[in-house]
Amino acid sequence: MAVLTQFANYSAATLLYYFVPLMSAQHNKIKFPFWQYLNQPLFSRDSKLELNPRRFAYSWRIGLLERCLNRQCDAKGPQQH
């Protein structure tokens, strides 16, 4: 938990910039979100349609990182300190 509080003041884009280049291509299992790209809402007031695939992938990965950091971890078993 101390590791997460260390990065609490950084934006998701900053964290993505610093941690994604450190991963090698063989360990990175996140591919292009093709299905999400095709299923973008066309006439939505809540979300903007992104036609550039690179920009879409960038914003999708930022959203994925934000969802992962906001997710609550329910640890089962003995607590590790």
PyMOL Python script that loads the backbone (N, CA, C, O; Angstrom):
from pymol import cmd

cmd.read_pdbstr("""\
ATOM      1  N   MET A   1       0.819  -1.187   0.000  1.00  0.00           N
ATOM      2  CA  MET A   1       0.000   0.000   0.000  1.00  0.00           C
ATOM      3  C   MET A   1       0.866   1.256   0.000  1.00  0.00           C
ATOM      4  O   MET A   1       0.473   2.286  -0.547  1.00  0.00           O
ATOM      5  N   ALA A   2       2.040   1.168   0.612  1.00  0.00           N
ATOM      6  CA  ALA A   2       2.929   2.325   0.661  1.00  0.00           C
ATOM      7  C   ALA A   2       3.396   2.718  -0.731  1.00  0.00           C
ATOM      8  O   ALA A   2       3.646   3.894  -0.997  1.00  0.00           O
ATOM      9  N   VAL A   3       3.512   1.744  -1.613  1.00  0.00           N
ATOM     10  CA  VAL A   3       3.945   2.034  -2.979  1.00  0.00           C
ATOM     11  C   VAL A   3       2.887   2.853  -3.701  1.00  0.00           C
ATOM     12  O   VAL A   3       3.222   3.782  -4.436  1.00  0.00           O
ATOM     13  N   LEU A   4       1.612   2.524  -3.503  1.00  0.00           N
ATOM     14  CA  LEU A   4       0.542   3.262  -4.171  1.00  0.00           C
ATOM     15  C   LEU A   4       0.427   4.686  -3.648  1.00  0.00           C
ATOM     16  O   LEU A   4       0.149   5.602  -4.422  1.00  0.00           O
ATOM     17  N   THR A   5       0.636   4.895  -2.348  1.00  0.00           N
ATOM     18  CA  THR A   5       0.540   6.250  -1.820  1.00  0.00           C
ATOM     19  C   THR A   5       1.702   7.109  -2.292  1.00  0.00           C
ATOM     20  O   THR A   5       1.588   8.334  -2.338  1.00  0.00           O
ATOM     21  N   GLN A   6       2.807   6.487  -2.639  1.00  0.00           N
ATOM     22  CA  GLN A   6       3.953   7.230  -3.153  1.00  0.00           C
ATOM     23  C   GLN A   6       3.614   7.893  -4.484  1.00  0.00           C
ATOM     24  O   GLN A   6       4.124   8.974  -4.782  1.00  0.00           O
ATOM     25  N   PHE A   7       2.759   7.261  -5.288  1.00  0.00           N
ATOM     26  CA  PHE A   7       2.412   7.772  -6.606  1.00  0.00           C
ATOM     27  C   PHE A   7       1.056   8.465  -6.635  1.00  0.00           C
ATOM     28  O   PHE A   7       0.530   8.735  -7.715  1.00  0.00           O
ATOM     29  N   ALA A   8       0.486   8.756  -5.483  1.00  0.00           N
ATOM     30  CA  ALA A   8      -0.860   9.324  -5.427  1.00  0.00           C
ATOM     31  C   ALA A   8      -0.937  10.719  -6.036  1.00  0.00           C
ATOM     32  O   ALA A   8      -1.997  11.114  -6.521  1.00  0.00           O
ATOM     33  N   ASN A   9       0.155  11.470  -6.023  1.00  0.00           N
ATOM     34  CA  ASN A   9       0.123  12.842  -6.526  1.00  0.00           C
ATOM     35  C   ASN A   9       0.356  12.943  -8.022  1.00  0.00           C
ATOM     36  O   ASN A   9       0.282  14.039  -8.577  1.00  0.00           O
ATOM     37  N   TYR A  10       0.633  11.845  -8.683  1.00  0.00           N
ATOM     38  CA  TYR A  10       0.906  11.867 -10.117  1.00  0.00           C
ATOM     39  C   TYR A  10      -0.360  11.554 -10.902  1.00  0.00           C
ATOM     40  O   TYR A  10      -1.217  10.801 -10.439  1.00  0.00           O
ATOM     41  N   SER A  11      -0.473  12.134 -12.087  1.00  0.00           N
ATOM     42  CA  SER A  11      -1.619  11.839 -12.941  1.00  0.00           C
ATOM     43  C   SER A  11      -1.415  10.485 -13.603  1.00  0.00           C
ATOM     44  O   SER A  11      -0.302   9.960 -13.630  1.00  0.00           O
ATOM     45  N   ALA A  12      -2.485   9.927 -14.134  1.00  0.00           N
ATOM     46  CA  ALA A  12      -2.403   8.631 -14.802  1.00  0.00           C
ATOM     47  C   ALA A  12      -1.519   8.713 -16.034  1.00  0.00           C
ATOM     48  O   ALA A  12      -0.805   7.762 -16.349  1.00  0.00           O
ATOM     49  N   ALA A  13      -1.560   9.839 -16.734  1.00  0.00           N
ATOM     50  CA  ALA A  13      -0.723   9.991 -17.926  1.00  0.00           C
ATOM     51  C   ALA A  13       0.757   9.986 -17.565  1.00  0.00           C
ATOM     52  O   ALA A  13       1.573   9.418 -18.291  1.00  0.00           O
ATOM     53  N   THR A  14       1.105  10.613 -16.449  1.00  0.00           N
ATOM     54  CA  THR A  14       2.499  10.622 -16.014  1.00  0.00           C
ATOM     55  C   THR A  14       2.951   9.227 -15.630  1.00  0.00           C
ATOM     56  O   THR A  14       4.048   8.804 -15.993  1.00  0.00           O
ATOM     57  N   LEU A  15       2.112   8.509 -14.897  1.00  0.00           N
ATOM     58  CA  LEU A  15       2.466   7.136 -14.518  1.00  0.00           C
ATOM     59  C   LEU A  15       2.611   6.253 -15.740  1.00  0.00           C
ATOM     60  O   LEU A  15       3.519   5.424 -15.810  1.00  0.00           O
ATOM     61  N   LEU A  16       1.721   6.427 -16.704  1.00  0.00           N
ATOM     62  CA  LEU A  16       1.791   5.634 -17.925  1.00  0.00           C
ATOM     63  C   LEU A  16       3.076   5.931 -18.681  1.00  0.00           C
ATOM     64  O   LEU A  16       3.706   5.018 -19.216  1.00  0.00           O
ATOM     65  N   TYR A  17       3.467   7.184 -18.732  1.00  0.00           N
ATOM     66  CA  TYR A  17       4.687   7.571 -19.445  1.00  0.00           C
ATOM     67  C   TYR A  17       5.924   6.933 -18.808  1.00  0.00           C
ATOM     68  O   TYR A  17       6.829   6.490 -19.514  1.00  0.00           O
ATOM     69  N   TYR A  18       5.960   6.887 -17.486  1.00  0.00           N
ATOM     70  CA  TYR A  18       7.156   6.381 -16.818  1.00  0.00           C
ATOM     71  C   TYR A  18       7.211   4.860 -16.734  1.00  0.00           C
ATOM     72  O   TYR A  18       8.303   4.293 -16.759  1.00  0.00           O
ATOM     73  N   PHE A  19       6.075   4.186 -16.635  1.00  0.00           N
ATOM     74  CA  PHE A  19       6.112   2.751 -16.408  1.00  0.00           C
ATOM     75  C   PHE A  19       5.952   1.908 -17.660  1.00  0.00           C
ATOM     76  O   PHE A  19       6.466   0.790 -17.698  1.00  0.00           O
ATOM     77  N   VAL A  20       5.272   2.386 -18.672  1.00  0.00           N
ATOM     78  CA  VAL A  20       5.081   1.579 -19.875  1.00  0.00           C
ATOM     79  C   VAL A  20       6.373   1.365 -20.643  1.00  0.00           C
ATOM     80  O   VAL A  20       6.598   0.244 -21.097  1.00  0.00           O
ATOM     81  N   PRO A  21       7.252   2.368 -20.825  1.00  0.00           N
ATOM     82  CA  PRO A  21       8.494   2.096 -21.550  1.00  0.00           C
ATOM     83  C   PRO A  21       9.408   1.104 -20.843  1.00  0.00           C
ATOM     84  O   PRO A  21      10.276   0.513 -21.485  1.00  0.00           O
ATOM     85  N   LEU A  22       9.237   0.905 -19.530  1.00  0.00           N
ATOM     86  CA  LEU A  22      10.086  -0.026 -18.804  1.00  0.00           C
ATOM     87  C   LEU A  22       9.737  -1.479 -19.089  1.00  0.00           C
ATOM     88  O   LEU A  22      10.573  -2.361 -18.894  1.00  0.00           O
ATOM     89  N   MET A  23       8.538  -1.740 -19.537  1.00  0.00           N
ATOM     90  CA  MET A  23       8.126  -3.111 -19.811  1.00  0.00           C
ATOM     91  C   MET A  23       8.620  -3.527 -21.187  1.00  0.00           C
ATOM     92  O   MET A  23       8.556  -2.751 -22.141  1.00  0.00           O
ATOM     93  N   SER A  24       9.104  -4.737 -21.282  1.00  0.00           N
ATOM     94  CA  SER A  24       9.542  -5.227 -22.583  1.00  0.00           C
ATOM     95  C   SER A  24       8.328  -5.656 -23.393  1.00  0.00           C
ATOM     96  O   SER A  24       7.262  -5.913 -22.834  1.00  0.00           O
ATOM     97  N   ALA A  25       8.488  -5.732 -24.685  1.00  0.00           N
ATOM     98  CA  ALA A  25       7.371  -6.059 -25.574  1.00  0.00           C
ATOM     99  C   ALA A  25       6.852  -7.469 -25.329  1.00  0.00           C
ATOM    100  O   ALA A  25       5.661  -7.723 -25.507  1.00  0.00           O
ATOM    101  N   GLN A  26       7.713  -8.383 -24.929  1.00  0.00           N
ATOM    102  CA  GLN A  26       7.264  -9.761 -24.727  1.00  0.00           C
ATOM    103  C   GLN A  26       6.417  -9.907 -23.462  1.00  0.00           C
ATOM    104  O   GLN A  26       5.617 -10.837 -23.370  1.00  0.00           O
ATOM    105  N   HIS A  27       6.575  -9.009 -22.486  1.00  0.00           N
ATOM    106  CA  HIS A  27       5.797  -9.079 -21.259  1.00  0.00           C
ATOM    107  C   HIS A  27       4.552  -8.203 -21.298  1.00  0.00           C
ATOM    108  O   HIS A  27       3.715  -8.281 -20.399  1.00  0.00           O
ATOM    109  N   ASN A  28       4.421  -7.387 -22.309  1.00  0.00           N
ATOM    110  CA  ASN A  28       3.277  -6.501 -22.429  1.00  0.00           C
ATOM    111  C   ASN A  28       2.171  -7.230 -23.182  1.00  0.00           C
ATOM    112  O   ASN A  28       2.259  -7.414 -24.396  1.00  0.00           O
ATOM    113  N   LYS A  29       1.125  -7.646 -22.460  1.00  0.00           N
ATOM    114  CA  LYS A  29       0.040  -8.395 -23.085  1.00  0.00           C
ATOM    115  C   LYS A  29      -1.111  -7.496 -23.519  1.00  0.00           C
ATOM    116  O   LYS A  29      -2.094  -7.983 -24.078  1.00  0.00           O
ATOM    117  N   ILE A  30      -1.005  -6.189 -23.272  1.00  0.00           N
ATOM    118  CA  ILE A  30      -2.064  -5.268 -23.671  1.00  0.00           C
ATOM    119  C   ILE A  30      -1.848  -4.915 -25.134  1.00  0.00           C
ATOM    120  O   ILE A  30      -0.900  -4.211 -25.481  1.00  0.00           O
ATOM    121  N   LYS A  31      -2.716  -5.401 -25.969  1.00  0.00           N
ATOM    122  CA  LYS A  31      -2.641  -5.109 -27.400  1.00  0.00           C
ATOM    123  C   LYS A  31      -3.585  -3.958 -27.721  1.00  0.00           C
ATOM    124  O   LYS A  31      -4.207  -3.386 -26.826  1.00  0.00           O
ATOM    125  N   PHE A  32      -3.686  -3.626 -28.989  1.00  0.00           N
ATOM    126  CA  PHE A  32      -4.579  -2.546 -29.389  1.00  0.00           C
ATOM    127  C   PHE A  32      -6.021  -2.921 -29.064  1.00  0.00           C
ATOM    128  O   PHE A  32      -6.457  -4.024 -29.396  1.00  0.00           O
ATOM    129  N   PRO A  33      -6.769  -2.028 -28.422  1.00  0.00           N
ATOM    130  CA  PRO A  33      -8.162  -2.313 -28.059  1.00  0.00           C
ATOM    131  C   PRO A  33      -9.087  -2.182 -29.270  1.00  0.00           C
ATOM    132  O   PRO A  33      -9.873  -1.239 -29.367  1.00  0.00           O
ATOM    133  N   PHE A  34      -8.982  -3.128 -30.174  1.00  0.00           N
ATOM    134  CA  PHE A  34      -9.685  -3.060 -31.453  1.00  0.00           C
ATOM    135  C   PHE A  34     -11.199  -3.029 -31.273  1.00  0.00           C
ATOM    136  O   PHE A  34     -11.878  -2.210 -31.892  1.00  0.00           O
ATOM    137  N   TRP A  35     -11.732  -3.907 -30.436  1.00  0.00           N
ATOM    138  CA  TRP A  35     -13.180  -3.973 -30.255  1.00  0.00           C
ATOM    139  C   TRP A  35     -13.713  -2.688 -29.620  1.00  0.00           C
ATOM    140  O   TRP A  35     -14.767  -2.195 -30.021  1.00  0.00           O
ATOM    141  N   GLN A  36     -13.000  -2.144 -28.640  1.00  0.00           N
ATOM    142  CA  GLN A  36     -13.421  -0.896 -28.010  1.00  0.00           C
ATOM    143  C   GLN A  36     -13.349   0.264 -29.001  1.00  0.00           C
ATOM    144  O   GLN A  36     -14.175   1.175 -28.960  1.00  0.00           O
ATOM    145  N   TYR A  37     -12.359   0.224 -29.890  1.00  0.00           N
ATOM    146  CA  TYR A  37     -12.221   1.262 -30.915  1.00  0.00           C
ATOM    147  C   TYR A  37     -13.411   1.232 -31.868  1.00  0.00           C
ATOM    148  O   TYR A  37     -13.944   2.279 -32.237  1.00  0.00           O
ATOM    149  N   LEU A  38     -13.825   0.036 -32.263  1.00  0.00           N
ATOM    150  CA  LEU A  38     -14.959  -0.085 -33.185  1.00  0.00           C
ATOM    151  C   LEU A  38     -16.288   0.231 -32.519  1.00  0.00           C
ATOM    152  O   LEU A  38     -17.220   0.660 -33.200  1.00  0.00           O
ATOM    153  N   ASN A  39     -16.404   0.037 -31.231  1.00  0.00           N
ATOM    154  CA  ASN A  39     -17.660   0.246 -30.511  1.00  0.00           C
ATOM    155  C   ASN A  39     -17.751   1.605 -29.827  1.00  0.00           C
ATOM    156  O   ASN A  39     -18.488   1.756 -28.853  1.00  0.00           O
ATOM    157  N   GLN A  40     -17.026   2.576 -30.312  1.00  0.00           N
ATOM    158  CA  GLN A  40     -17.130   3.925 -29.752  1.00  0.00           C
ATOM    159  C   GLN A  40     -18.511   4.502 -30.052  1.00  0.00           C
ATOM    160  O   GLN A  40     -19.028   4.322 -31.155  1.00  0.00           O
ATOM    161  N   PRO A  41     -19.106   5.187 -29.092  1.00  0.00           N
ATOM    162  CA  PRO A  41     -20.390   5.836 -29.373  1.00  0.00           C
ATOM    163  C   PRO A  41     -20.203   6.978 -30.370  1.00  0.00           C
ATOM    164  O   PRO A  41     -19.317   7.817 -30.209  1.00  0.00           O
ATOM    165  N   LEU A  42     -21.042   6.999 -31.393  1.00  0.00           N
ATOM    166  CA  LEU A  42     -20.898   7.997 -32.448  1.00  0.00           C
ATOM    167  C   LEU A  42     -21.470   9.356 -32.061  1.00  0.00           C
ATOM    168  O   LEU A  42     -20.839  10.386 -32.299  1.00  0.00           O
ATOM    169  N   PHE A  43     -22.645   9.365 -31.473  1.00  0.00           N
ATOM    170  CA  PHE A  43     -23.333  10.624 -31.184  1.00  0.00           C
ATOM    171  C   PHE A  43     -23.572  10.771 -29.689  1.00  0.00           C
ATOM    172  O   PHE A  43     -24.706  10.972 -29.253  1.00  0.00           O
ATOM    173  N   SER A  44     -22.519  10.673 -28.916  1.00  0.00           N
ATOM    174  CA  SER A  44     -22.636  10.770 -27.466  1.00  0.00           C
ATOM    175  C   SER A  44     -22.141  12.129 -26.990  1.00  0.00           C
ATOM    176  O   SER A  44     -21.129  12.641 -27.470  1.00  0.00           O
ATOM    177  N   ARG A  45     -22.868  12.704 -26.038  1.00  0.00           N
ATOM    178  CA  ARG A  45     -22.427  13.961 -25.440  1.00  0.00           C
ATOM    179  C   ARG A  45     -21.399  13.707 -24.339  1.00  0.00           C
ATOM    180  O   ARG A  45     -20.651  14.609 -23.964  1.00  0.00           O
ATOM    181  N   ASP A  46     -21.365  12.489 -23.827  1.00  0.00           N
ATOM    182  CA  ASP A  46     -20.478  12.169 -22.708  1.00  0.00           C
ATOM    183  C   ASP A  46     -19.056  11.846 -23.145  1.00  0.00           C
ATOM    184  O   ASP A  46     -18.107  12.133 -22.415  1.00  0.00           O
ATOM    185  N   SER A  47     -18.897  11.261 -24.310  1.00  0.00           N
ATOM    186  CA  SER A  47     -17.557  10.870 -24.753  1.00  0.00           C
ATOM    187  C   SER A  47     -17.303  11.372 -26.167  1.00  0.00           C
ATOM    188  O   SER A  47     -18.215  11.479 -26.987  1.00  0.00           O
ATOM    189  N   LYS A  48     -16.053  11.673 -26.422  1.00  0.00           N
ATOM    190  CA  LYS A  48     -15.653  12.204 -27.716  1.00  0.00           C
ATOM    191  C   LYS A  48     -15.252  11.049 -28.632  1.00  0.00           C
ATOM    192  O   LYS A  48     -14.569  10.121 -28.200  1.00  0.00           O
ATOM    193  N   LEU A  49     -15.671  11.107 -29.882  1.00  0.00           N
ATOM    194  CA  LEU A  49     -15.286  10.103 -30.869  1.00  0.00           C
ATOM    195  C   LEU A  49     -13.842  10.356 -31.282  1.00  0.00           C
ATOM    196  O   LEU A  49     -13.498  11.459 -31.707  1.00  0.00           O
ATOM    197  N   GLU A  50     -13.008   9.349 -31.160  1.00  0.00           N
ATOM    198  CA  GLU A  50     -11.596   9.474 -31.527  1.00  0.00           C
ATOM    199  C   GLU A  50     -11.334   8.596 -32.740  1.00  0.00           C
ATOM    200  O   GLU A  50     -11.393   7.370 -32.649  1.00  0.00           O
ATOM    201  N   LEU A  51     -11.046   9.220 -33.873  1.00  0.00           N
ATOM    202  CA  LEU A  51     -10.819   8.475 -35.111  1.00  0.00           C
ATOM    203  C   LEU A  51      -9.362   8.064 -35.295  1.00  0.00           C
ATOM    204  O   LEU A  51      -9.077   7.109 -36.017  1.00  0.00           O
ATOM    205  N   ASN A  52      -8.448   8.763 -34.659  1.00  0.00           N
ATOM    206  CA  ASN A  52      -7.037   8.418 -34.745  1.00  0.00           C
ATOM    207  C   ASN A  52      -6.779   7.209 -33.841  1.00  0.00           C
ATOM    208  O   ASN A  52      -6.947   7.314 -32.626  1.00  0.00           O
ATOM    209  N   PRO A  53      -6.374   6.062 -34.403  1.00  0.00           N
ATOM    210  CA  PRO A  53      -6.184   4.855 -33.589  1.00  0.00           C
ATOM    211  C   PRO A  53      -5.107   5.005 -32.514  1.00  0.00           C
ATOM    212  O   PRO A  53      -5.237   4.441 -31.428  1.00  0.00           O
ATOM    213  N   ARG A  54      -4.062   5.747 -32.801  1.00  0.00           N
ATOM    214  CA  ARG A  54      -2.999   5.914 -31.796  1.00  0.00           C
ATOM    215  C   ARG A  54      -3.472   6.749 -30.617  1.00  0.00           C
ATOM    216  O   ARG A  54      -3.169   6.435 -29.466  1.00  0.00           O
ATOM    217  N   ARG A  55      -4.213   7.810 -30.901  1.00  0.00           N
ATOM    218  CA  ARG A  55      -4.759   8.622 -29.811  1.00  0.00           C
ATOM    219  C   ARG A  55      -5.775   7.833 -29.004  1.00  0.00           C
ATOM    220  O   ARG A  55      -5.816   7.928 -27.777  1.00  0.00           O
ATOM    221  N   PHE A  56      -6.601   7.047 -29.705  1.00  0.00           N
ATOM    222  CA  PHE A  56      -7.583   6.238 -28.995  1.00  0.00           C
ATOM    223  C   PHE A  56      -6.890   5.238 -28.081  1.00  0.00           C
ATOM    224  O   PHE A  56      -7.275   5.090 -26.921  1.00  0.00           O
ATOM    225  N   ALA A  57      -5.867   4.546 -28.591  1.00  0.00           N
ATOM    226  CA  ALA A  57      -5.149   3.558 -27.784  1.00  0.00           C
ATOM    227  C   ALA A  57      -4.488   4.223 -26.583  1.00  0.00           C
ATOM    228  O   ALA A  57      -4.480   3.658 -25.489  1.00  0.00           O
ATOM    229  N   TYR A  58      -3.935   5.416 -26.775  1.00  0.00           N
ATOM    230  CA  TYR A  58      -3.300   6.145 -25.675  1.00  0.00           C
ATOM    231  C   TYR A  58      -4.321   6.490 -24.593  1.00  0.00           C
ATOM    232  O   TYR A  58      -4.081   6.243 -23.411  1.00  0.00           O
ATOM    233  N   SER A  59      -5.450   7.056 -24.991  1.00  0.00           N
ATOM    234  CA  SER A  59      -6.466   7.434 -24.005  1.00  0.00           C
ATOM    235  C   SER A  59      -7.103   6.206 -23.364  1.00  0.00           C
ATOM    236  O   SER A  59      -7.474   6.245 -22.191  1.00  0.00           O
ATOM    237  N   TRP A  60      -7.233   5.119 -24.116  1.00  0.00           N
ATOM    238  CA  TRP A  60      -7.796   3.889 -23.557  1.00  0.00           C
ATOM    239  C   TRP A  60      -6.858   3.311 -22.503  1.00  0.00           C
ATOM    240  O   TRP A  60      -7.316   2.843 -21.461  1.00  0.00           O
ATOM    241  N   ARG A  61      -5.552   3.336 -22.759  1.00  0.00           N
ATOM    242  CA  ARG A  61      -4.582   2.823 -21.783  1.00  0.00           C
ATOM    243  C   ARG A  61      -4.543   3.685 -20.528  1.00  0.00           C
ATOM    244  O   ARG A  61      -4.368   3.168 -19.425  1.00  0.00           O
ATOM    245  N   ILE A  62      -4.704   4.996 -20.689  1.00  0.00           N
ATOM    246  CA  ILE A  62      -4.774   5.867 -19.515  1.00  0.00           C
ATOM    247  C   ILE A  62      -6.007   5.516 -18.689  1.00  0.00           C
ATOM    248  O   ILE A  62      -5.930   5.427 -17.464  1.00  0.00           O
ATOM    249  N   GLY A  63      -7.139   5.317 -19.354  1.00  0.00           N
ATOM    250  CA  GLY A  63      -8.354   4.923 -18.643  1.00  0.00           C
ATOM    251  C   GLY A  63      -8.204   3.580 -17.958  1.00  0.00           C
ATOM    252  O   GLY A  63      -8.692   3.389 -16.844  1.00  0.00           O
ATOM    253  N   LEU A  64      -7.527   2.643 -18.618  1.00  0.00           N
ATOM    254  CA  LEU A  64      -7.285   1.330 -18.023  1.00  0.00           C
ATOM    255  C   LEU A  64      -6.427   1.461 -16.772  1.00  0.00           C
ATOM    256  O   LEU A  64      -6.708   0.825 -15.757  1.00  0.00           O
ATOM    257  N   LEU A  65      -5.396   2.271 -16.839  1.00  0.00           N
ATOM    258  CA  LEU A  65      -4.537   2.491 -15.678  1.00  0.00           C
ATOM    259  C   LEU A  65      -5.316   3.137 -14.540  1.00  0.00           C
ATOM    260  O   LEU A  65      -5.146   2.755 -13.382  1.00  0.00           O
ATOM    261  N   GLU A  66      -6.166   4.109 -14.854  1.00  0.00           N
ATOM    262  CA  GLU A  66      -6.973   4.752 -13.815  1.00  0.00           C
ATOM    263  C   GLU A  66      -7.938   3.761 -13.185  1.00  0.00           C
ATOM    264  O   GLU A  66      -8.119   3.766 -11.967  1.00  0.00           O
ATOM    265  N   ARG A  67      -8.563   2.907 -14.000  1.00  0.00           N
ATOM    266  CA  ARG A  67      -9.472   1.896 -13.450  1.00  0.00           C
ATOM    267  C   ARG A  67      -8.727   0.903 -12.567  1.00  0.00           C
ATOM    268  O   ARG A  67      -9.248   0.482 -11.534  1.00  0.00           O
ATOM    269  N   CYS A  68      -7.522   0.527 -12.960  1.00  0.00           N
ATOM    270  CA  CYS A  68      -6.736  -0.416 -12.154  1.00  0.00           C
ATOM    271  C   CYS A  68      -6.320   0.206 -10.827  1.00  0.00           C
ATOM    272  O   CYS A  68      -6.350  -0.464  -9.795  1.00  0.00           O
ATOM    273  N   LEU A  69      -5.932   1.476 -10.842  1.00  0.00           N
ATOM    274  CA  LEU A  69      -5.517   2.132  -9.603  1.00  0.00           C
ATOM    275  C   LEU A  69      -6.693   2.407  -8.678  1.00  0.00           C
ATOM    276  O   LEU A  69      -6.519   2.452  -7.460  1.00  0.00           O
ATOM    277  N   ASN A  70      -7.881   2.592  -9.229  1.00  0.00           N
ATOM    278  CA  ASN A  70      -9.065   2.852  -8.412  1.00  0.00           C
ATOM    279  C   ASN A  70      -9.713   1.584  -7.883  1.00  0.00           C
ATOM    280  O   ASN A  70     -10.578   1.650  -7.011  1.00  0.00           O
ATOM    281  N   ARG A  71      -9.314   0.453  -8.389  1.00  0.00           N
ATOM    282  CA  ARG A  71      -9.931  -0.816  -8.008  1.00  0.00           C
ATOM    283  C   ARG A  71      -9.529  -1.201  -6.592  1.00  0.00           C
ATOM    284  O   ARG A  71      -8.369  -1.069  -6.203  1.00  0.00           O
ATOM    285  N   GLN A  72     -10.484  -1.666  -5.845  1.00  0.00           N
ATOM    286  CA  GLN A  72     -10.226  -2.103  -4.480  1.00  0.00           C
ATOM    287  C   GLN A  72      -9.741  -3.545  -4.501  1.00  0.00           C
ATOM    288  O   GLN A  72     -10.299  -4.391  -5.199  1.00  0.00           O
ATOM    289  N   CYS A  73      -8.719  -3.808  -3.744  1.00  0.00           N
ATOM    290  CA  CYS A  73      -8.171  -5.160  -3.665  1.00  0.00           C
ATOM    291  C   CYS A  73      -8.739  -5.833  -2.429  1.00  0.00           C
ATOM    292  O   CYS A  73      -8.584  -5.333  -1.315  1.00  0.00           O
ATOM    293  N   ASP A  74      -9.394  -6.961  -2.626  1.00  0.00           N
ATOM    294  CA  ASP A  74      -9.947  -7.723  -1.523  1.00  0.00           C
ATOM    295  C   ASP A  74      -9.015  -8.902  -1.275  1.00  0.00           C
ATOM    296  O   ASP A  74      -9.143  -9.951  -1.906  1.00  0.00           O
ATOM    297  N   ALA A  75      -8.084  -8.721  -0.356  1.00  0.00           N
ATOM    298  CA  ALA A  75      -7.110  -9.771  -0.067  1.00  0.00           C
ATOM    299  C   ALA A  75      -7.765 -10.833   0.799  1.00  0.00           C
ATOM    300  O   ALA A  75      -8.379 -10.530   1.822  1.00  0.00           O
ATOM    301  N   LYS A  76      -7.626 -12.069   0.377  1.00  0.00           N
ATOM    302  CA  LYS A  76      -8.146 -13.188   1.158  1.00  0.00           C
ATOM    303  C   LYS A  76      -6.959 -13.928   1.744  1.00  0.00           C
ATOM    304  O   LYS A  76      -5.974 -14.198   1.056  1.00  0.00           O
ATOM    305  N   GLY A  77      -7.064 -14.246   3.005  1.00  0.00           N
ATOM    306  CA  GLY A  77      -5.964 -14.938   3.661  1.00  0.00           C
ATOM    307  C   GLY A  77      -5.243 -14.011   4.614  1.00  0.00           C
ATOM    308  O   GLY A  77      -5.720 -12.915   4.907  1.00  0.00           O
ATOM    309  N   PRO A  78      -4.089 -14.452   5.099  1.00  0.00           N
ATOM    310  CA  PRO A  78      -3.365 -13.637   6.076  1.00  0.00           C
ATOM    311  C   PRO A  78      -2.829 -12.354   5.454  1.00  0.00           C
ATOM    312  O   PRO A  78      -2.409 -12.329   4.297  1.00  0.00           O
ATOM    313  N   GLN A  79      -2.856 -11.306   6.239  1.00  0.00           N
ATOM    314  CA  GLN A  79      -2.353 -10.018   5.777  1.00  0.00           C
ATOM    315  C   GLN A  79      -0.835 -10.038   5.753  1.00  0.00           C
ATOM    316  O   GLN A  79      -0.199 -10.531   6.685  1.00  0.00           O
ATOM    317  N   GLN A  80      -0.263  -9.507   4.702  1.00  0.00           N
ATOM    318  CA  GLN A  80       1.187  -9.401   4.614  1.00  0.00           C
ATOM    319  C   GLN A  80       1.584  -7.960   4.858  1.00  0.00           C
ATOM    320  O   GLN A  80       1.001  -7.045   4.276  1.00  0.00           O
ATOM    321  N   HIS A  81       2.563  -7.753   5.706  1.00  0.00           N
ATOM    322  CA  HIS A  81       3.010  -6.388   6.035  1.00  0.00           C
ATOM    323  C   HIS A  81       4.376  -6.147   5.485  1.00  0.00           C
ATOM    324  O   HIS A  81       4.926  -5.059   5.655  1.00  0.00           O
TER     325      HIS A  81
END
""", "prot")
cmd.dss("prot")
cmd.show_as("cartoon", "prot")
cmd.util.cbc("prot")
cmd.orient("prot")
